[in-house]
Amino acid sequence: MASGGATSTGPGDGKPRRYVRPMPALWWLKRPAYFKFMVREVTSAFIAGYALCLLVLMCGAGDANGFHTMFVSLQSPTSVALHLVVLAFALFHTITFFNLTPRAIVVHRGEEKLPEIAIKGAHYAGWVVVSAVLFFIVLRG
């Protein structure tokens, strides 16, 4: 019989037992990197829910009365607070994602790796350009 329990058989049944390492529910609070990862993942769920909520609001805004109701509901203090929270979540998610891109995208130039700052900088520059374009589209509309 092997030691450790991973390959030993159960008591008399001839089946292998598996070692299940106990995992506390709050394991992700032990390291800041794990905490940041979990918060980033939770923020994406809130942003997805917010996007679905906006889609439902927009579907109900098909007629003039529905549009007026949606417009009034978006001006409420609760809605403004929700928008600010979702904006903070989106900014946190975007910044942490862009800071991780050099680990996911490794670009070689000959034998040298492209510096991390170049990869991050390209993503941030693209973010600024897309944001500026959307800002001008909203201003014109």
Buried (B, 14 or more C-beta within 10 A) or exposed (E): EEEEEEEEEEEEEEEEEEEEEEEEEEEBEEEEEEEBBBBBEEBBEBBEEBEEEBEEBEEBBEEEEBBEBBEEEEEEEEEEEBEEEBEEBBEBBBBBEBBBBBEEEEEEEEEEEBEBEEBBEBBBEEEEEEEEEEEEEEEEE
